[in-house]
Amino acid sequence: MNEKFRLADFEPIIREVVGSGGEFTMKTHGTSMLPMLSDGNDSVVLVSVPEKIVRGDVIFYKRENGQFVLHRVVGKRKDGFVLRGDNQIINEYGVGYDTVIAIVTAYIKNGKRIDVTDEEYKKYVRTLDGKYRAKIAHSLAARVKNKLCRIFHTGAEK
């Protein structure tokens, strides 16, 4: 039997487990956190939200539209956190502390638990800024190339 479950159905359970000091482990879906988290293959370990969320933390939060998201904190402003998936170039602004359900303290990849305190994880996080800048540069170069191709009618913009 292959039943589909909605994450919204588990929200009260997740909140209860992490709120009582426990860990809640769940599979991840989507590609925004690649390469750290692979769609449907990897899991995250969620715990209660600490008093202070810092740059680099991965948080599990709920958007106003009801969508659940797992993204990394890349900054903080007066209106809330600045978040971005590891595989994305667009930031999300103004995510409030009150929308955060839990924080990731570990993830499970290929059967191995990797805690956010592990050196392997810290090394991965340190490389993210450079990868982000490279993605932005590549995206900008592609847009410039496409625009120039349209200007000069070469047809090579595809």
Secondary structure by P-SEA (a helix, b strand, c coil): cbbbbbcccaaaaaaaaaaabbbbbbbbbccccccccccccbbbbbccccccccccbbbbbcccccbbbbbbbccccccbbbbbcccccccccccccccccbbbccccccccccccccaaaaaaaaaaaaaaaaaaaaaaaaaaaaaaaaaacccccc
